[in-house]
Amino acid sequence: MKTLVELRDLNKTHTKGQIQTHALKNINLKINEGEFVSISGPSGCGKSTLLSILGLLDAPTSGHYQLANIDAGSLNVDQRSKVRNQYVGYVFQSFNLIDHLTVFENVALPLEHRGDSSKAIKAEVEKQLTAVNMHNYMHHKPNQLSGGQQQRVAIARALVGEPQLLLVDEPTGNLDSHNGDLVMQELIELNNQGVTIVMVTHDERYSRMAKRQVRLFDGEIIVEHQEAVA
Ligand SMILES: Nc1ncnc2c1ncn2[C@@H]1O[C@H](COP(=O)(O)OP(=O)(O)OP(=O)(O)O)[C@@H](O)[C@H]1O
């Protein structure tokens, strides 16, 4: 198995005025291609900070972050956003879809930014919307969809550039249990097709659905559990 993510002795301190918070402490974590890892733990334990660093939205204060063959911990802001666009798909708790655009247009956005041809965009968007069972809703606007459907569109948008790493932050947090279950099934299905997923959740039921579970407490990894491979 190829290593996709490697964190070594990684630390993150947030500074706000006079107050410093040591949000991540000496994190060591290796994630192989094709894994489904959940990150859980109580409020304030550092889950979102860890996901932001993995997603190159933020930089570590010290330590090492290797993403594929890139030394991702030492990039400047511009380099980080380039690598992020190429390697990472991000799904947010609040979907973050653009209300005045259709489902198709929302999913097409990352490819338009990349300058792909309209023919290539149409093929890729339709492929990803089919993968999340939302191809019949291409011309709908986000406010015409249920929360679960919006989250599936957000997953399609995150996957449309074929990223190597899919990061999902509390994907079921704004959903009722029925829609939450559907989104989780979708993520499990995508992982079965080979997508590497790291998911933050405070919901124990969903964290247990990941093949590998990492639990944080006060900025440190305290427990790891991996499903036995049959
Ligand atoms: N931008 C910031 N500035 C200052 N402190 C921050 C910032 N972001 C997070 N923190 C602090 O870092 C610690 C970890 O926060 P983080 O958001 O990563 O936790 P979390 O586990 O995701 O919490 P929750 O489950 O409540 O979302 C907390 O003590 C938080 O107050």
The ligand as a Tripos MOL2 file, in Angstrom:
@<TRIPOS>MOLECULE
LIG
   31    33     1     0     0
SMALL
NO_CHARGES

@<TRIPOS>ATOM
      1 N1         -8.3910   30.2980   14.8260 N.pl3     1 LIG1
      2 C1         -8.2070   29.9950   16.0970 C.ar      1 LIG1
      3 N2         -7.6800   30.8960   16.9610 N.ar      1 LIG1
      4 C2         -7.4770   30.5740   18.2540 C.ar      1 LIG1
      5 N3         -7.7690   29.3800   18.7970 N.ar      1 LIG1
      6 C3         -8.3150   28.4560   18.0000 C.ar      1 LIG1
      7 C4         -8.5730   28.7080   16.6100 C.ar      1 LIG1
      8 N4         -9.1100   27.5820   16.0580 N.ar      1 LIG1
      9 C5         -9.2020   26.6860   17.0690 C.ar      1 LIG1
     10 N5         -8.7170   27.1930   18.2110 N.ar      1 LIG1
     11 C6         -8.6080   26.4760   19.5130 C.3       1 LIG1
     12 O1         -7.8810   25.2810   19.2870 O.3       1 LIG1
     13 C7         -8.4590   24.1750   19.9950 C.3       1 LIG1
     14 C8         -8.8720   23.0970   18.9990 C.3       1 LIG1
     15 O2         -9.9400   23.5990   18.2120 O.3       1 LIG1
     16 P1        -10.6330   22.7580   17.0450 P.3       1 LIG1
     17 O3        -11.6360   23.6490   16.3850 O.co2     1 LIG1
     18 O4         -9.5840   22.1430   16.1910 O.co2     1 LIG1
     19 O5        -11.3760   21.6130   17.8820 O.3       1 LIG1
     20 P2        -12.5350   20.5920   17.4330 P.3       1 LIG1
     21 O6        -12.1710   19.2940   18.0420 O.co2     1 LIG1
     22 O7        -12.7040   20.6460   15.9720 O.co2     1 LIG1
     23 O8        -13.7880   21.2190   18.1640 O.3       1 LIG1
     24 P3        -15.3760   21.1260   17.7840 P.3       1 LIG1
     25 O9        -15.7510   19.6680   17.8660 O.co2     1 LIG1
     26 O10       -16.0320   21.9250   18.8490 O.co2     1 LIG1
     27 O11       -15.5220   21.7090   16.4110 O.co2     1 LIG1
     28 C9         -9.6310   24.7560   20.7900 C.3       1 LIG1
     29 O12        -9.1620   25.0280   22.1070 O.3       1 LIG1
     30 C10        -9.9660   26.0370   20.0560 C.3       1 LIG1
     31 O13       -10.5020   26.9940   20.9350 O.3       1 LIG1
@<TRIPOS>BOND
     1     1     2 1
     2     2     3 ar
     3     2     7 ar
     4     3     4 ar
     5     4     5 ar
     6     5     6 ar
     7     6     7 ar
     8     6    10 ar
     9     7     8 ar
    10     8     9 ar
    11     9    10 ar
    12    10    11 1
    13    11    12 1
    14    11    30 1
    15    12    13 1
    16    13    14 1
    17    13    28 1
    18    14    15 1
    19    15    16 1
    20    16    17 2
    21    16    18 1
    22    16    19 1
    23    19    20 1
    24    20    21 2
    25    20    22 1
    26    20    23 1
    27    23    24 1
    28    24    25 2
    29    24    26 1
    30    24    27 1
    31    28    29 1
    32    28    30 1
    33    30    31 1
@<TRIPOS>SUBSTRUCTURE
     1 LIG1         1 GROUP 0 **** ****
